[in-house]
Amino acid sequence: MNKKQLATQLAWRSGMSRVRANEILTLLFDADDGIVANELTEGGKVTLPGFGTFMTKTRAERVGTNPSTGDRLTIPSRTAAYFKVGKTLRGRLEE
């Protein structure tokens, strides 16, 4: 499902216009200025009970190997977005 399809479903289930549903999705999930992205950038997390939690994790610096040359190289540490599935959703997926 893409963003347009998600907006259509949100509009249909809530009775709002598809344009308004798309605006809401943009406010929540826009990578540049969405609520979720801003919270993760500030080091916070967003928890949706039963569904899951959006958070960040810091990956430590490590040594890797260049697959084409075999040379060892240092992979720098970085912060990555992470999603942990909630208990209710995990149970539904396991059915």
Buried (B, 14 or more C-beta within 10 A) or exposed (E): EEEEEBBBEBBEEEEBEBEEBBEBBBEEBEEEEBEBBEBBEEEEEBEEEEBBBBBBEEEEEEEEEEEEEEEEEEEEEEEEEEEEBBEEEEEEEEE
